[in-house]
Amino acid sequence: MSRQFFVGGNFKMNGVSDTITSIITNLNQAKLDPSVEVVISPTSLYLLLARQTADSKIGIAAQNVFDKPNGAFTGEISVEQLKDAKIDWTIIGHSERRVILKEADDFIARKTKAAIEGGLSVILCIGETLEEREASKTIDVVTRQLNAVAKELSKDQWQKVVIAYEPVWAIGTGKVATTEQAQEVHAAIRKWLTDAVSPETAETVRIIYGGSVSEKNCRDLAQQPDVDGFLVGGASLKPAFVDIINARL
């Protein structure tokens, strides 16, 4: 089964209204590969601006969501609030939240379940640190992170998930996993999906790569059989993001 290529742009804590409007206007006017699903993720303050500015062909994602429906949770955003704002996606489990904010696997899993049950699609981030990579623990780490989510989701709910493999050592560092390293981990994740969820799920769930993706390395990565797209950080703020979206043209 052919999986639709997916390119996400995670703006992180970057941009103000003028720059975000400029980025989105450039995407609206660019000739983008029509076969690629594109989703961008500005900081929460500009989600409404992004949704109002972006063409309908471009999805908008929150960078986080909480696992409770409402209540005394200062600074958090609920699934219902995102849906009310016409936001259909959220990133969950990004390494910067796992590492800086100490978000645990089970918390990330609960947030993933809450998001999907509330009608959102999820970009689920997983990945190992440099220390874990050097200790040959990459597969152990990503499967541990995935197993936590598998305890919360039904087989059908995995269809609302895009798995983003992002080696922590490659995020924002300029280092990038080689095509062979990326393919090896993506293939292992797909095998995990086969064994832990179902063979059908493994065929249909998209596994994308993140970690210093640029217009220079995206084409080689895009040729790998188990790389179904990218989650782009810094480069999503630049005109080169269009080249990454069009990596397979």
Residue pairs with C-beta under 8 A, 6 or more apart in sequence:
1 203
1 204
3 203
3 204
3 205
3 206
3 228
4 35
4 36
4 37
4 206
4 228
5 33
5 35
5 36
5 37
5 222
5 228
5 229
5 248
6 36
6 37
6 39
6 162
6 206
6 208
6 228
6 229
6 230
7 36
7 37
7 38
7 39
7 208
7 229
7 230
7 232
7 244
7 245
7 247
8 38
8 39
8 40
8 41
8 61
8 91
8 123
8 162
8 164
8 208
8 210
8 229
8 230
8 231
8 232
8 236
9 38
9 39
9 40
9 41
9 232
9 236
9 237
9 241
10 41
10 63
10 91
10 94
10 210
10 231
10 232
10 233
10 236
11 20
11 23
11 40
11 41
11 42
11 43
11 236
11 237
12 43
12 63
12 96
12 233
13 43
14 43
14 237
15 23
15 42
15 43
15 46
15 237
16 46
17 46
17 49
19 237
20 42
20 46
20 49
20 50
20 53
21 49
21 53
23 40
23 236
23 237
23 241
24 40
24 50
24 53
24 54
24 58
25 53
26 239
26 242
27 38
27 40
27 54
27 55
27 58
27 241
27 242
28 53
28 54
28 55
28 58
30 242
30 245
31 246
32 38
32 57
32 242
32 245
32 246
33 245
33 246
33 248
33 249
35 248
36 229
36 245
36 246
36 248
37 59
37 229
38 57
38 58
38 59
38 245
39 58
39 59
39 60
39 61
39 89
39 123
40 50
40 54
40 58
40 59
40 60
40 61
40 236
41 60
41 61
41 62
41 63
41 89
41 91
41 123
42 49
42 50
42 60
42 63
43 63
44 62
44 63
44 64
44 77
47 60
47 62
47 82
47 85
47 87
48 85
50 60
51 60
51 85
51 86
51 87
54 60
59 88
59 89
60 86
60 87
60 88
60 89
61 87
61 88
61 89
61 90
61 91
61 123
62 77
62 82
62 87
62 89
62 90
62 91
63 90
63 91
63 94
64 77
64 90
64 91
64 92
64 94
64 97
64 111
65 76
65 77
65 78
65 79
65 82
65 90
65 92
65 111
65 114
65 115
65 120
66 73
66 76
66 77
66 78
66 79
66 111
66 114
67 107
67 110
67 111
67 113
67 114
68 76
68 78
68 114
69 78
69 79
69 80
69 114
69 118
70 78
70 80
79 90
79 114
79 115
79 117
79 118
79 119
79 120
80 118
82 90
82 120
83 118
83 119
83 120
87 120
88 119
88 120
88 121
89 120
89 121
89 122
89 123
90 115
90 120
90 121
90 122
90 123
91 122
91 123
91 125
91 164
91 231
92 108
92 111
92 112
92 115
92 122
92 123
92 124
92 125
93 103
93 108
93 111
93 112
93 124
93 125
93 126
93 145
94 125
94 166
95 125
95 127
95 166
95 168
95 171
96 171
97 103
98 108
98 125
99 129
99 168
105 144
105 145
105 148
105 149
106 148
108 124
108 145
108 148
108 149
109 148
109 149
109 151
109 152
110 152
112 122
112 124
112 149
112 152
112 153
112 161
113 149
113 152
113 153
113 157
115 121
115 122
116 122
116 153
116 157
116 160
116 161
117 157
120 160
121 160
121 161
121 162
122 160
122 161
122 162
123 162
123 164
123 208
123 231
124 149
124 161
124 162
124 163
124 164
125 164
125 166
125 210
125 231
126 141
126 142
126 145
126 146
126 163
126 164
126 165
126 166
126 189
127 141
127 142
127 165
127 166
127 167
127 168
127 171
127 210
127 211
128 137
128 138
128 141
128 142
128 167
128 168
128 169
129 141
129 168
129 169
130 168
130 169
132 138
132 140
132 141
133 167
133 169
138 167
138 185
139 185
139 188
142 165
142 185
142 188
142 189
142 192
143 188
143 192
146 163
146 189
146 192
146 196
147 196
149 161
150 196
150 197
153 161
155 197
155 198
155 201
158 193
158 197
158 201
158 205
159 201
159 204
159 205
161 205
162 205
162 206
162 207
162 208
162 228
162 229
163 189
163 205
163 206
163 207
163 208
164 207
164 208
164 209
164 210
164 231
165 182
165 185
165 186
165 189
165 207
165 208
165 209
165 210
166 209
166 210
166 211
166 231
167 177
167 181
167 185
167 211
169 175
169 211
170 176
170 177
170 210
170 211
170 212
171 210
171 211
171 212
171 233
172 212
172 233
172 234
173 212
174 212
175 211
175 212
176 211
176 212
176 213
176 214
176 217
177 185
177 209
177 211
179 220
179 221
179 223
179 224
182 209
182 221
182 224
182 227
183 224
183 225
183 226
183 227
186 207
186 209
186 224
186 226
186 227
187 225
187 226
189 207
189 226
190 202
190 207
190 226
191 202
193 201
193 202
193 205
194 201
194 202
206 228
206 229
207 226
207 227
207 228
208 227
208 228
208 229
208 230
208 231
209 221
209 227
209 229
209 230
209 231
210 230
210 231
210 232
210 233
212 233
212 234
213 221
213 230
213 231
213 232
213 233
213 235
213 244
214 235
214 240
214 244
215 235
215 240
215 243
215 244
218 230
218 243
218 244
218 247
219 247
219 248
221 227
221 230
221 247
222 229
222 230
222 247
222 248
230 244
230 247
232 241
232 244
235 241
235 244
236 244
